[in-house]
Amino acid sequence: MTETAASPTAWERVKLARHPERPHALDYLAELTTDFVELHGDRAFGDDRALVGGLACLDGRTVMVLGHQKGENTKENIARNFGMARPEGYRKAERLLRQAEKFGFPVVTLIDTPGAEPGIGSEERGQATAIAESLLRMAGLAVPSVAVVIGEGGSGGALAIGVADRVLMLENAVYAVASPEACAAILWKDAARAPEAAETMRITAAELHRFGVIDEVVPEPAPAHEQPKAAIRATGDALRRHLGALLAAYPPDDPAAVERLRDARYAKFRRIGSWRDAGEVRLGLPSQNGSGSATG
């Protein structure tokens, strides 16, 4: 790694997460899985190339995979809307999640988007409802799920496929409710203060792991755009480990295990944001043992 990349600031990590040569979802699927069969369409309006999904084989097991897909060049970025999914993309995701649940396939999602597509057409076709339904479906899944933030994790567009039993994040990825530019424009009416906003927002993997928002930081010995295969291999190792542990603890064919899985997922996300002050929980909910949780 270069000297700058050895200990990047939050803003430098934002730029690394956005690097155009950083590997995208289909690059991960090509390296980590076999027999990928992409499934298309939301059965209501059309297909969305910004969010890909389908069946694949991971170490001999069939999994349902979903991922935001940015382009490799300007032409493909335009075709894929720079990874910003429209309502039909999230309805496609919800359809494939239902299919995974029906056939007992674990779910793997790869998050890399600036946010959901904000245009008038998307709003007219029910963007908010499509995201909400995807969130609801992920929250209640009867099969184990692992999400990985591989680049940008922006707003509800990222969270729509991020309500997973385990959430992993690459070292130079970012995950936030809004972009630093948007935050700076809202707080200070000056998008040029985005670097300051990035520091304030606590959007890096290390900070989010400390707060309990994510479960593991996947190290990047060098930025992923410099050594993409090394980053993908490290991600695959972490993914297999977490997915294997989930499948061992919560077999999809065991009804009792399914209920425990849902309860554990619910508790995981309800704990985010709770904190302890002098032994008393002031915000959020107590942890499962009733003693509170310090996550920030």
JONOR-V115002 format. One record per run of one state. SS is the DSSP state (@ for helix, = for strand, . for the rest). FROM is the first residue (numbers start at 1). TO is the last residue. If there is no record, write none. Layout:
ss = {SS | SS}
from = {FROM | FROM}
to = {TO | TO}
This chain:
ss = {. | @ | . | @ | . | @ | . | = | . | = | . | = | . | @ | . | @ | . | @ | . | = | . | @ | . | @ | . | = | @ | . | = | . | = | . | @ | . | @ | . | = | @ | . | = | . | @ | . | @ | . | = | . | = | .}
from = {1 | 3 | 7 | 10 | 18 | 25 | 33 | 34 | 39 | 51 | 59 | 61 | 69 | 74 | 80 | 81 | 84 | 87 | 104 | 106 | 114 | 120 | 125 | 127 | 140 | 145 | 155 | 160 | 166 | 171 | 174 | 177 | 180 | 189 | 191 | 202 | 204 | 205 | 211 | 216 | 219 | 228 | 250 | 255 | 272 | 275 | 278 | 280 | 284}
to = {2 | 6 | 9 | 17 | 24 | 32 | 33 | 38 | 50 | 58 | 60 | 68 | 73 | 79 | 80 | 83 | 86 | 103 | 105 | 113 | 119 | 124 | 126 | 139 | 144 | 154 | 159 | 165 | 170 | 173 | 176 | 179 | 188 | 190 | 201 | 203 | 204 | 210 | 215 | 218 | 227 | 249 | 254 | 271 | 274 | 277 | 279 | 283 | 296}
